[in-house]
């Protein structure tokens, strides 16, 4: 059965040692692992964090955080090199925390969260961006292989990336990287905007899929939106996917005009029932997908 997880920012951001009690709470809600943002240097004692996870019986997947100073697609040498070193740092963190997957927009070039608009580039720069990403992922992939870690590149929607937006683009990049420790993850929130067929994209990803984020089209709790979870579950079963599935629902507790939706909001109510139901929903989706005949 696929392990089901929840991102740490569902409870608190930033995550510090004062929040270790969240691990046992997540376990009690039925979750198998936490998707933890890669700690910035000095943010967490990694050995202490690993022990807290083990004490709670919780697994871990890491989510990388890129920015303009660590961007492997960048033409600026310092930003490109900073991106490579950051990926290696992510791998080191994973090794110390007991994680085997580091996922996220590893290809860099962030848009929304770096206040940069998407922009077209000349063909030679498009090719150069790809070459820079390939070289960086090969180098970081070697470090990942040495530590038993998988790097998982994530396509983001067109408003959050102008480098990697679709499953097909991810496959194109991975074909060029051709490294056993560099694969991909998919997020149904972004797929809603960019994929003609989410089930077919999952099938195209096939064995390259090492992490899956199960999010609604409106970023709410799974099962509360327009996502065809039956079709998605069947596609995942068809490719033999038994890896982790995580949730990162964003709250919509304020729909007044002019209030930004793409914004993290702290908890404002007891979400125990909703989180438990969403976790059970994903387990049931996968169980029924396996027995659809």
Secondary structure as UniProt FT lines:
FT   STRAND          4..7
FT   HELIX           8..10
FT   HELIX           17..19
FT   HELIX           21..28
FT   TURN            29..30
FT   STRAND          33..37
FT   TURN            41..43
FT   HELIX           46..56
FT   STRAND          59..63
FT   TURN            68..69
FT   TURN            72..73
FT   HELIX           77..97
FT   STRAND          101..104
FT   TURN            106..107
FT   HELIX           112..114
FT   HELIX           123..146
FT   TURN            147..148
FT   STRAND          150..154
FT   TURN            158..160
FT   HELIX           167..177
FT   TURN            180..181
FT   STRAND          182..187
FT   HELIX           188..194
FT   HELIX           198..205
FT   HELIX           206..208
FT   STRAND          209..213
FT   TURN            217..218
FT   TURN            222..223
FT   HELIX           229..238
FT   TURN            239..240
FT   STRAND          244..247
FT   TURN            257..258
FT   HELIX           272..290
//
